[in-house]
Amino acid sequence: MHQPISSLLRYGILTILTFCLPLQIHAEISEGERQSTYQQLETFANVLSILQENYVDDIDAKKVMEGAISGMLFSLDPHSSYLKPEDFKELQEETEGSFSGIGIEVSIEEGILTVVSPIEETPADRAGLKAKDLIIKIDGEPTQSMSPMDAIKKLRGPEGTKVILTIHREGWEELKDFTLTRANIPLHSVKDSFLEPGLAYIRITNFQSQTTEEVKKALQKLQKEHPVNGLILDLRNNPGGLLDQAVSVTDIFLDEGLVVYTKGRVREQNMTFQAHSNGGKNLFPLVVLVNEGSASASEIVTGAIQDHKRGIIVGTKTFGKGSVQTILPLPEGAGLRMTTARYYTPNGRSIQATGITPDVVVPFASSDDTGKKSKPPVTLKEADLKNHIPNPNQAQEPAQTPEPQTEQEQAPIILNEPDNTEIPAGNSEIRLEKDNQLRSALNILKSLKIYSTANNKKVPAEEGTAPITE
């Protein structure tokens, strides 16, 4: 298995799963295809020559070539791209721990720079930017011709400096300026707490190089405070990250079995990842929270937990990014990011452009200070992105699992409103009060705890390791 070199890329379309592959790996190309390629390259060279000789201004050949390469990759799918040397270096530096900016993910939608989502607890999030906001200007400069990377370069800068975004939002009659102060955006990815004694909560914001260790440390810390008898793993709005971290995080909660496998056009891209025995640790009842912003690595974890019936998936259908991107170094420090494989859940599902449907569907419905319910956030999905690669099984397998099921078995449980279970006091009270999905997850976790305790009498309650009964 090749080692990943990068995790979180906070620009463009959400996230990447990355491997470093030698450049000599390639698929066979027929002689006819090769000749056709040469003819097209000759046409390109002729056009470039005509431009250099006749265009109204002097042509920067390097810039034109980079633009052509970028356009070629973008025509394939929204996750493939050319990384200029500075972009490639920035990508690698980002995996070291942090960057300075406003904390925002952007994409080009219908030619307009569009917010995918603000990163939690960053200047963009605190300023109130939302998914599908249109960024019309950055510091007064129109964004119409900007690529996501060009935009990110303008959004990033020294900590403490300011940047002004001119935003259009659906329903607004006029543009609005947002002044944001750049800050250090740490890449710590794990947060933990108890919702009530014994029932723990861990949120993973993205999958970076230290995520698995952070989850293990969080569990150790929680176990010292109180035996963990159940856990809510919150992957909502988690755009993904490193494949190896998704696998190793899943491995924490599985004792055996397949986690994920990948299939590509090149044999070396066909890989399988297995869980390892952990001696029965961490097999307490588990609920996984997901939504439309849960993508890629998040969907790998979710799919494995669901297929192994290890826990209950709660929330709304996930983003649907089921492809693997490979980063290849190019001469002079540049890089090539290209889609090279699809990944599949243990039961053989490709979630590309379809996402994962939760076992219990709970639409998000938050309340403001007056108690009035607000509309669920608007988010983009893989299927909304131009040139997204198709799901190979979508036509043949509309259901979520390949096994034949009855109509009743296929339909997920839908909770439009949580029940009236008393909200626990303490630091979690406000969070639970405003988050109906979390309340529903907690209620389900309580039920799982009761069920597992009743069916696993041999496990001492104080150990907090009663496995969920399938």
C-alpha positions as CSV (number, residue, x, y, z in Angstrom):
1,M,0.0,0.0,0.0
2,H,1.4,3.4,-0.9
3,Q,1.7,6.0,1.8
4,P,-0.5,9.1,1.7
5,I,1.3,12.4,1.5
6,S,-1.5,14.9,2.0
7,S,-4.8,15.2,3.9
8,L,-6.9,18.4,4.0
9,L,-7.0,20.8,1.1
10,R,-9.2,23.7,2.1
11,Y,-10.1,25.0,-1.3
12,G,-12.1,23.8,-4.2
13,I,-14.4,20.9,-3.7
14,L,-14.4,19.7,-0.1
15,T,-11.6,17.1,0.3
16,I,-9.2,14.6,-1.2
17,L,-8.0,11.1,-0.4
18,T,-4.4,11.1,-1.4
19,F,-1.7,8.5,-2.3
20,C,1.8,9.0,-3.7
21,L,2.2,6.8,-6.8
22,P,5.3,6.5,-9.0
23,L,4.9,8.2,-12.3
24,Q,5.6,5.1,-14.3
25,I,2.2,3.5,-13.4
26,H,-0.1,3.7,-16.4
27,A,-2.7,1.9,-18.3
28,E,-2.1,0.5,-21.8
29,I,-3.0,2.9,-24.6
30,S,-3.8,1.6,-28.0
31,E,-1.9,2.8,-31.1
32,G,-5.0,4.4,-32.5
33,E,-5.6,6.4,-29.3
34,R,-1.9,7.5,-29.3
35,Q,-2.1,8.7,-32.9
36,S,-5.3,10.7,-32.1
37,T,-3.6,12.3,-29.1
38,Y,-0.6,13.4,-31.2
39,Q,-3.0,14.9,-33.8
40,Q,-4.8,16.9,-31.0
41,L,-1.5,18.0,-29.6
42,E,-0.4,19.2,-33.0
43,T,-3.7,21.2,-33.2
44,F,-3.0,22.7,-29.8
45,A,0.6,23.7,-30.8
46,N,-0.7,25.3,-34.0
47,V,-3.3,27.4,-32.0
48,L,-0.7,28.5,-29.5
49,S,1.7,29.5,-32.4
50,I,-1.1,31.5,-34.1
51,L,-1.8,33.3,-30.8
52,Q,1.8,34.1,-30.1
53,E,2.2,35.6,-33.6
54,N,-1.2,37.4,-34.0
55,Y,-2.8,38.1,-30.6
56,V,-3.4,41.7,-29.7
57,D,-0.9,41.6,-26.8
58,D,2.2,39.5,-26.1
59,I,1.3,35.9,-25.0
60,D,2.8,34.5,-21.7
61,A,3.2,30.9,-23.0
62,K,3.7,29.4,-19.6
63,K,0.5,31.0,-18.3
64,V,-1.4,29.9,-21.3
65,M,-0.1,26.3,-21.0
66,E,-1.0,26.2,-17.3
67,G,-4.5,27.5,-18.1
68,A,-4.9,24.8,-20.8
69,I,-3.8,22.0,-18.4
70,S,-6.2,23.3,-15.7
71,G,-9.0,23.4,-18.2
72,M,-8.2,19.9,-19.4
73,L,-8.4,18.5,-15.8
74,F,-11.5,20.4,-14.9
75,S,-13.3,19.0,-17.9
76,L,-12.8,15.5,-16.4
77,D,-14.2,16.0,-13.0
78,P,-14.4,18.6,-10.2
79,H,-11.7,17.0,-8.1
80,S,-8.9,16.8,-10.6
81,S,-6.6,19.8,-10.9
82,Y,-3.2,21.2,-11.7
83,L,-1.2,22.5,-8.7
84,K,1.3,25.2,-9.5
85,P,4.5,24.9,-7.4
86,E,3.3,27.4,-4.8
87,D,-0.1,25.6,-4.6
88,F,1.6,22.2,-4.2
89,K,3.9,23.5,-1.5
90,E,0.9,25.1,0.3
91,L,-0.9,21.8,0.2
92,Q,2.0,20.0,1.8
93,E,2.5,22.7,4.4
94,E,-1.2,22.6,5.3
95,T,-0.8,19.0,6.5
96,E,1.7,20.2,9.1
97,G,-0.9,21.6,11.4
98,S,-2.4,25.0,10.5
99,F,-2.7,27.9,8.1
100,S,-3.6,31.6,8.4
101,G,-6.9,32.6,6.7
102,I,-10.6,32.9,7.3
103,G,-11.6,29.3,7.3
104,I,-13.8,28.7,4.3
105,E,-14.3,26.1,1.5
106,V,-15.2,27.4,-1.9
107,S,-16.1,26.1,-5.3
108,I,-16.9,27.5,-8.8
109,E,-20.6,27.0,-9.5
110,E,-21.9,28.2,-12.8
111,G,-18.9,30.4,-13.2
112,I,-19.4,32.1,-9.8
113,L,-17.2,31.7,-6.7
114,T,-19.5,30.0,-4.2
115,V,-19.2,29.1,-0.5
116,V,-19.4,25.3,0.0
117,S,-19.3,25.8,3.8
118,P,-17.5,27.8,6.5
119,I,-15.1,25.7,8.7
120,E,-16.5,25.5,12.2
121,E,-15.3,28.1,14.7
122,T,-13.3,30.2,12.3
123,P,-13.7,33.9,11.3
124,A,-15.9,32.9,8.3
125,D,-18.2,30.9,10.6
126,R,-18.4,33.6,13.3
127,A,-19.1,36.2,10.7
128,G,-22.2,34.3,9.5
129,L,-21.2,33.2,6.1
130,K,-23.3,30.3,4.8
131,A,-23.3,27.6,2.2
132,K,-24.2,28.8,-1.3
133,D,-23.3,32.4,-0.5
134,L,-21.9,33.9,-3.7
135,I,-18.5,35.8,-3.3
136,I,-18.8,38.6,-5.8
137,K,-15.7,40.5,-4.8
138,I,-12.6,40.0,-2.6
139,D,-11.2,43.3,-1.4
140,G,-13.1,45.1,-4.2
141,E,-11.7,42.8,-6.9
142,P,-14.3,40.9,-8.9
143,T,-14.1,37.1,-8.6
144,Q,-15.7,36.3,-12.0
145,S,-12.4,35.0,-13.5
146,M,-10.8,33.6,-10.4
147,S,-10.1,30.0,-9.8
148,P,-10.7,28.6,-6.4
149,M,-7.0,28.6,-5.7
150,D,-6.6,32.2,-6.8
151,A,-9.4,33.1,-4.5
152,I,-7.8,31.2,-1.6
153,K,-4.6,33.0,-2.1
154,K,-6.4,36.3,-1.7
155,L,-8.4,35.0,1.3
156,R,-5.3,33.8,3.1
157,G,-2.7,36.2,4.6
158,P,-0.9,37.1,7.8
159,E,-2.8,36.5,11.0
160,G,-4.6,39.7,12.2
161,T,-4.9,41.3,8.7
162,K,-8.4,42.0,7.3
163,V,-10.1,41.0,4.1
164,I,-13.5,42.3,2.8
165,L,-15.9,39.9,1.0
166,T,-18.8,41.2,-1.0
167,I,-21.5,38.6,-0.8
168,H,-24.8,37.9,-2.5
169,R,-27.2,35.6,-0.7
170,E,-30.5,34.3,-2.1
171,G,-33.3,36.6,-1.0
172,W,-31.1,39.6,-0.6
173,E,-31.9,42.6,-2.8
174,E,-28.4,44.2,-2.4
175,L,-24.9,43.0,-2.0
176,K,-23.4,43.0,1.5
177,D,-19.8,43.5,2.6
178,F,-18.3,41.2,5.3
179,T,-15.1,42.3,6.9
180,L,-13.2,39.4,8.4
181,T,-9.9,39.3,10.4
182,R,-7.6,36.5,9.4
183,A,-6.7,34.1,12.1
184,N,-4.6,31.0,12.6
185,I,-6.8,28.1,11.5
186,P,-5.6,25.1,13.6
187,L,-6.1,21.6,12.1
188,H,-7.0,20.0,15.4
189,S,-9.8,17.7,14.3
190,V,-11.4,16.1,17.4
191,K,-13.6,17.5,20.1
192,D,-15.0,15.5,23.0
193,S,-17.4,15.8,26.0
194,F,-20.0,13.9,27.9
195,L,-23.7,14.6,27.1
196,E,-24.6,12.9,30.3
197,P,-22.8,10.5,32.6
198,G,-21.6,7.5,30.6
199,L,-22.8,8.8,27.2
200,A,-20.0,10.4,25.4
201,Y,-19.8,12.7,22.4
202,I,-16.8,13.0,19.9
203,R,-16.9,15.3,16.9
204,I,-14.4,14.9,14.1
205,T,-14.2,18.0,11.9
206,N,-11.8,16.5,9.3
207,F,-9.4,13.6,8.9
208,Q,-5.8,14.8,9.1
209,S,-2.6,13.0,10.0
210,Q,-3.2,13.0,13.7
211,T,-6.9,12.4,13.8
212,T,-6.8,8.7,15.0
213,E,-4.4,9.6,17.8
214,E,-6.7,12.4,18.8
215,V,-9.7,10.1,18.9
216,K,-7.8,7.6,21.0
217,K,-6.7,10.3,23.4
218,A,-10.2,11.6,23.6
219,L,-11.5,8.2,24.5
220,Q,-8.8,7.7,27.1
221,K,-9.6,11.1,28.7
222,L,-13.4,10.4,28.7
223,Q,-12.8,6.9,30.3
224,K,-10.8,8.5,33.1
225,E,-13.7,10.9,33.8
226,H,-16.4,8.3,33.6
227,P,-16.8,4.8,32.1
228,V,-18.0,5.2,28.5
229,N,-21.2,3.2,28.1
230,G,-22.2,4.7,24.7
231,L,-20.8,7.1,22.1
232,I,-22.2,9.6,19.6
233,L,-19.6,10.1,16.8
234,D,-20.5,13.4,15.0
235,L,-19.3,13.5,11.4
236,R,-21.6,16.3,10.3
237,N,-20.0,18.9,7.9
238,N,-16.8,16.8,7.9
239,P,-15.5,17.2,4.4
240,G,-13.1,14.2,4.7
241,G,-9.3,14.0,4.5
242,L,-6.8,11.1,4.6
243,L,-7.9,7.7,3.6
244,D,-5.6,6.0,6.1
245,Q,-7.0,8.0,8.9
246,A,-10.6,7.1,7.9
247,V,-9.6,3.5,8.0
248,S,-7.8,3.7,11.3
249,V,-10.6,5.6,13.0
250,T,-13.0,3.0,11.8
251,D,-10.7,0.3,13.1
252,I,-11.1,1.8,16.7
253,F,-14.7,0.7,16.7
254,L,-14.5,-2.5,14.7
255,D,-12.9,-5.8,15.8
256,E,-12.6,-7.4,12.4
257,G,-13.7,-7.3,8.8
258,L,-13.4,-5.2,5.7
259,V,-13.4,-1.4,6.1
260,V,-13.2,-0.2,2.5
261,Y,-11.8,-1.2,-0.8
262,T,-10.8,0.8,-3.9
263,K,-11.1,0.0,-7.6
264,G,-9.4,1.9,-10.4
265,R,-8.4,1.5,-14.0
266,V,-4.8,0.7,-13.0
267,R,-4.2,-2.5,-11.0
268,E,-2.1,-0.8,-8.4
269,Q,-5.2,1.3,-7.4
270,N,-7.1,-1.8,-6.4
271,M,-6.6,-2.0,-2.6
272,T,-8.4,-3.4,0.4
273,F,-8.3,-2.2,4.0
274,Q,-9.1,-4.5,6.9
275,A,-10.0,-3.8,10.6
276,H,-7.8,-5.5,13.3
277,S,-8.8,-7.0,16.6
278,N,-8.5,-4.6,19.5
279,G,-9.3,-7.1,22.2
280,G,-13.0,-6.1,22.5
281,K,-12.3,-2.5,23.5
282,N,-14.6,0.3,22.4
283,L,-17.4,-2.0,21.4
284,F,-19.9,0.1,23.4
285,P,-23.2,1.2,21.7
286,L,-22.5,3.7,18.9
287,V,-24.5,6.3,17.0
288,V,-23.0,8.1,14.0
289,L,-24.3,11.6,13.1
290,V,-24.1,12.6,9.4
291,N,-25.5,15.2,7.1
292,E,-25.1,16.6,3.5
293,G,-21.7,18.0,4.5
294,S,-20.3,14.6,5.5
295,A,-18.1,13.6,2.6
296,S,-15.4,11.3,1.4
297,A,-13.4,10.0,4.4
298,S,-16.5,10.6,6.6
299,E,-18.5,8.4,4.3
300,I,-15.9,5.7,4.5
301,V,-16.3,5.5,8.3
302,T,-20.1,5.8,8.0
303,G,-20.4,3.1,5.3
304,A,-18.3,0.6,7.2
305,I,-20.2,1.2,10.5
306,Q,-23.5,0.8,8.7
307,D,-22.5,-2.3,6.6
308,H,-21.1,-4.1,9.7
309,K,-24.3,-3.1,11.7
310,R,-21.9,-1.8,14.3
311,G,-24.0,1.2,15.1
312,I,-27.0,3.4,14.1
313,I,-26.5,6.1,11.5
314,V,-28.6,9.2,12.2
315,G,-29.1,12.5,10.3
316,T,-29.5,13.2,6.6
317,K,-28.1,11.7,3.4
318,T,-24.4,12.4,3.0
319,F,-22.5,14.3,0.3
320,G,-21.7,11.4,-2.0
321,K,-18.0,11.7,-2.8
322,G,-16.9,8.2,-3.5
323,S,-13.7,8.9,-5.5
324,V,-10.0,8.7,-4.7
325,Q,-7.6,11.4,-5.8
326,T,-3.9,10.8,-6.4
327,I,-1.3,13.5,-6.0
328,L,1.7,13.2,-8.4
329,P,4.8,15.5,-8.2
330,L,5.7,17.2,-11.5
331,P,8.9,18.9,-12.6
332,E,9.8,22.3,-11.1
333,G,7.7,21.6,-7.9
334,A,4.3,21.5,-9.5
335,G,1.7,18.7,-8.8
336,L,-1.0,16.8,-10.5
337,R,-4.2,15.9,-8.6
338,M,-6.3,13.4,-10.5
339,T,-9.1,11.0,-9.8
340,T,-7.7,7.5,-10.1
341,A,-10.2,5.2,-8.3
342,R,-13.6,4.8,-6.7
343,Y,-14.0,3.4,-3.2
344,Y,-16.6,0.9,-2.1
345,T,-18.1,0.1,1.3
346,P,-17.7,-3.5,2.7
347,N,-21.0,-4.5,1.1
348,G,-19.8,-3.4,-2.3
349,R,-21.6,0.0,-2.4
350,S,-20.3,2.9,-4.4
351,I,-21.6,6.0,-2.8
352,Q,-20.3,8.2,-5.6
353,A,-23.0,10.9,-6.4
354,T,-25.5,9.1,-4.3
355,G,-24.4,9.3,-0.7
356,I,-25.3,7.2,2.3
357,T,-28.9,7.2,3.6
358,P,-29.0,7.1,7.4
359,D,-30.8,4.3,9.3
360,V,-32.8,7.0,11.0
361,V,-33.4,10.1,8.9
362,V,-33.6,13.3,11.1
363,P,-33.9,16.5,9.1
364,F,-32.1,19.4,10.8
365,A,-34.4,22.0,12.4
366,S,-32.7,24.4,14.7
367,S,-34.5,27.1,16.7
368,D,-33.5,30.7,17.3
369,D,-33.7,32.6,20.6
370,T,-37.5,33.1,20.2
371,G,-38.1,29.4,19.7
372,K,-39.0,29.9,16.0
373,K,-37.7,27.0,13.9
374,S,-35.2,28.0,11.1
375,K,-34.9,26.4,7.8
376,P,-32.2,23.7,7.3
377,P,-28.9,24.9,5.9
378,V,-28.6,24.7,2.1
379,T,-25.6,22.6,1.0
380,L,-24.0,21.4,-2.2
381,K,-23.7,17.7,-3.0
382,E,-21.4,15.7,-5.3
383,A,-24.3,15.2,-7.7
384,D,-24.7,19.0,-8.0
385,L,-21.1,19.5,-9.2
386,K,-20.4,19.9,-12.9
387,N,-18.6,16.9,-14.5
388,H,-18.9,14.7,-11.5
389,I,-18.0,11.1,-12.2
390,P,-21.0,8.7,-12.4
391,N,-21.8,6.0,-9.9
392,P,-21.1,2.7,-11.8
393,N,-23.9,0.9,-10.0
394,Q,-26.5,3.6,-9.8
395,A,-28.7,2.4,-12.6
396,Q,-28.5,-1.2,-11.5
397,E,-28.6,-0.7,-7.7
398,P,-30.9,2.1,-6.6
399,A,-31.0,0.6,-3.1
400,Q,-28.3,1.2,-0.5
401,T,-27.2,-2.4,-0.2
402,P,-26.7,-5.1,-2.9
403,E,-28.7,-7.7,-1.0
404,P,-32.4,-8.0,-2.0
405,Q,-34.7,-6.4,0.6
406,T,-38.4,-5.9,1.1
407,E,-39.8,-2.4,0.6
408,Q,-40.3,-2.1,4.4
409,E,-36.6,-3.0,5.0
410,Q,-35.3,-0.5,2.4
411,A,-37.2,2.5,3.9
412,P,-35.2,4.2,6.7
413,I,-37.0,5.4,9.9
414,I,-37.8,9.1,9.6
415,L,-38.1,11.3,12.7
416,N,-39.5,14.7,11.9
417,E,-39.5,15.7,15.6
418,P,-37.5,14.4,18.5
419,D,-39.4,13.0,21.5
420,N,-39.8,14.8,24.8
421,T,-36.9,13.2,26.6
422,E,-35.6,15.5,29.3
423,I,-32.5,17.5,28.2
424,P,-29.6,17.0,30.6
425,A,-28.3,20.0,32.5
426,G,-24.7,21.3,32.3
427,N,-22.5,22.4,29.4
428,S,-24.4,20.3,26.9
429,E,-27.8,21.7,27.6
430,I,-27.7,24.6,25.1
431,R,-26.2,22.4,22.4
432,L,-28.9,19.8,22.8
433,E,-31.6,22.4,23.0
434,K,-30.7,23.9,19.6
435,D,-29.7,20.7,17.9
436,N,-32.6,18.3,17.2
437,Q,-30.4,15.8,15.4
438,L,-28.2,15.5,18.4
439,R,-31.2,15.1,20.7
440,S,-32.5,12.3,18.5
441,A,-29.1,10.6,18.5
442,L,-28.9,10.8,22.3
443,N,-32.3,9.2,22.6
444,I,-31.3,6.4,20.3
445,L,-28.1,5.9,22.2
446,K,-30.0,5.6,25.4
447,S,-32.2,2.9,23.8
448,L,-29.1,1.1,22.5
449,K,-27.5,1.2,26.0
450,I,-30.6,-0.3,27.6
451,Y,-30.8,-3.0,24.9
452,S,-27.2,-3.9,25.1
453,T,-27.1,-4.0,28.9
454,A,-30.1,-6.3,28.9
455,N,-28.5,-8.7,26.4
456,N,-25.0,-8.7,27.7
457,K,-25.2,-9.5,31.4
458,K,-21.7,-11.0,31.5
459,V,-20.0,-7.7,30.9
460,P,-19.6,-5.7,34.2
461,A,-21.4,-2.4,33.9
462,E,-18.4,-0.5,35.3
463,E,-16.2,-1.6,32.4
464,G,-18.4,0.3,30.0
465,T,-17.6,-2.2,27.1
466,A,-20.9,-3.9,26.5
467,P,-21.1,-4.6,22.8
468,I,-24.1,-3.6,20.7
469,T,-26.1,-6.7,19.9
470,E,-26.9,-7.3,16.3
